[in-house]
Amino acid sequence: MEVIKVISKEGLKWKCREHPNVPCDFIYLDGEDKYCVLCLLCVQNHSIPVSNLISMSYVLSTKEHEIL
């Protein structure tokens, strides 16, 4: 579940090495795993619980004091 960062004109994007055509849309909040950015297919394939995920679009669209 390694990821690579790509800079595009839209900004910083994370792309999954396991699924190169799928953007990484989730941050994995479990501190035990070294892979903290995941694509939807990795979330599904590795049965990551939704309670341990936060959407990157949510983080980017909210103000710092709103994320708990």
N, C-alpha and C positions, 0 to 999 in steps of 0.2 A: 504494500500500500504506500509506495513512495509517491511523492508529488513533485512536479517541477513548476517553477514560477515563470510566467511569460508576461512581458509588458506589451500591451497593445494600445491602440489609440483610445480605447475606452478606459484604460487604467490597468492596474495589476490584476492578473487573472491567475488562478491556480488550475493546472491541468493534471489529471490523474495519469500516472505511468501505466497502471494496470488497465485503464480504460482511456486511452489518449484522446478520444473524441468527446469525452464527457468532462465538463468543468466541475471543479470541486466546489460544492455549494454549502458545505456544512463544516462547522468547527466541532471537533470531538472534545468534550469537556472533562473526560476522565483522565486525570493526571498520570495514570499508570502507563498509558500508551504513548510511545514517542511520535506516532503519526496523529497529528491533531487536526488536519484538514482532509476532508473526505468527499468523494463524489457520491451521488445517490446509489449507483450500482455497488460501490464498496459497502455502503451502509446496509444495503439489502443483503449482499452476499455474506457479510460477516455478522449479520444479525445484531447490529448495534442498536441498543435501546434508544428510543426517541428522547427519553428523559436525559440522556447524556449528550444531546446535540443542540446546537443553536445555528440558525440559518445565517449565512454570511450577509445576505440581503437585509435581514433584520438588523444586524449589527451596523451595517453601513447606512441604514435609513433612520436610525434612532440617535438621540443625543446621549452623550456619555452618562448623564445622571439617570436616564430611563432604563438602563440595563441592570438588572438585579441578579 
